[in-house]
Amino acid sequence: MRCDHLLQAAHLANVLRAAGIRCEVRNTALSGAIGEIPWAECAPQLWLDNRLEESRARELIHEASRAIDGPRWQCLRCGESLEPQFGACWQCGTARAA
């Protein structure tokens, strides 16, 4: 799978690894060659160790890429206002209340 940038590739690799799917990120150092080499050849890529896990990997990537709807929430410890996709406060690290 081709990714838009290295941060996206690293995040999606972490999602897959957390689910037990072994993978690697390739083309991590080619961004400086864009222009000399076509973007499609330089873009970071996710490669699975086991092709039989492709369907499950695509499901996980789709789930991780969808927007999370819901109201903002306020940290009970420090009062920081946070977006719904965060499970913990970015400022103090307190977990979101259930």
N, C-alpha and C positions, 0 to 999 in steps of 0.2 A: 504494500500500500504506500503510495506517495503522500507525503505530508506537506503542508504549506510552509512550515518552518521547523527548526530544530526543537523548540519548546513544545510544540504540538506533538512531535514524534516521541519525545521523552515522556510526556504525560501519557500518551496512549500506550507506550511500552509498559509504563508502570501499571496502568489499568489491566493490561493483559497478564503481566507477571503476578499481580495480586490475585488473579483468578486461576493461577497455575499454568498459564500458557507461556511456554518458553519462546522468546523472540529476541531479535537484535535490531538495533538502529544502524542503518548504513548511510553512507554519504554525509557524514557529520562534518567534514572539513572542506566540502566543495563549494560552499557559498561564495567564496572569493573568486571562483572561476566563472560565475554567471556572466554571460556576455561572450566570453571566449568559448564556453561550452553551453549548449542550450539549457534553459532552466529545468526542463523535464529530466535532464540527465544529472543535474546538480542537486535537486531537491532531496531532502532526507527521506528515507524509506524504512518501513517496518517490514521485517522478514520473519516469518514463523519458522521454528525448528521442525514442526510437524504440520504438513499441509492438511492433514485430516482435521485439524482444529480451526481451519479457516472460517467455516460457518459460525462457530461459536465466537471466534475473535471478531468477526464483523458485527454480530449482535452486541457484544460488549462495547465496541467502538461506537456503534450507533447510540446506545444507551448513554454512554459517557459524553457524547457530543450534543445531546438534546438540551434545550434550555429548561431550566427549572422555574416553574411558576410558583407564585406565592407571595405573601407579604414579607416585608423586611421584618427583622426581629431585633430586639434589644438585649444586649448582654446583661445578665443579672448581677455580675460582679462589678464591671467598670462602666456600664451604661452606654457602650458603643453601639451605634446603629449599624446593622449588617444586612447584606442581601441574602435572599432565601437559600442560595446554593451553599452557603457556608455552614458547616456543622460545628464549628468552634470559632470563638472570637479571635480575629487576627491580631488584636491589640494585646490581650492578656492571656489568651489560650484556653479560656474557660469553655467547656463543652456546652452546646446549645441545650436548653431544657427541653424535655420531651413534650 
